[in-house]
Amino acid sequence: MNSLKRVIIFGATSAIAEQSARRLVARGASVYCIGRNATKLDAMVCDLRVRASDAQRIDGKVADLLDTADHGHLLDAAEHFLGGVDAVLIAHGTLPDQKACEASFEQTRKEIDTNAVSIISLLTLLANRLEQQRSGVIAVISSVAGDRGRQSNYVYGAAKGMLSIFLQGLRNRLSRSNVHVVTIKPGFVDTPMTAAMDKSGALWAKPEQIAEGIVKAMSQGRGEVYLPWFWYWIMLIIRHIPEFVFKRMSL
């Protein structure tokens, strides 16, 4: 089992990240939260401090993670506050408007920068730091959407597919350094990001369920995890649908 005592969370104010933070604090972790929304972040940090013991350290910082030039400073501040880093959870992202992306390359590029490039920037810095200390866990929320391009969300899927492939290579590279790279692939999750979507189906999960799976996967150092578990089988089927059939489907 991996030590999860000093954890940095990027995109901390997302519903899944907040629930993950609560579970990490309940396990005794000190947590440094980085998010974009100052009001939400302040409320989250206050809540976590109430849940934590006197021995645990809880703090946060407001940042725009698209500003990749600031990533090194953010990591320095977090590591200094925590006294080191055992694990990192990267949870920031957006769910783009596919039609808007189809009409505008600038919108497409913004979504890819948010959902892939900014995360890859963080991963590049984190990989070098944890490789040098020869321990740690890097967990990143990707998506089942990255497993195959679908007409309804292929810009989001392309960004998540890029991220998942990058994580595969990083996991291969860092395996000899006792650094665990965990790719989290949730399916449909009932969060503010999906508020406009129809949630009447049986495949929807709550952020609390996903958070439980994330913390377990981080603790065990699992390489790739679909959450909930049944998405592994759903995506296995979708990946193996022949292309001449798949392109006629409305997915």
Summary of the structure (lengths in Angstrom):
residues: 251
radius of gyration: 17.7
end to end distance: 38.7
largest distance: 60.1
contacts: 810
relative contact order: 0.14
helix: 53%
strand: 16%
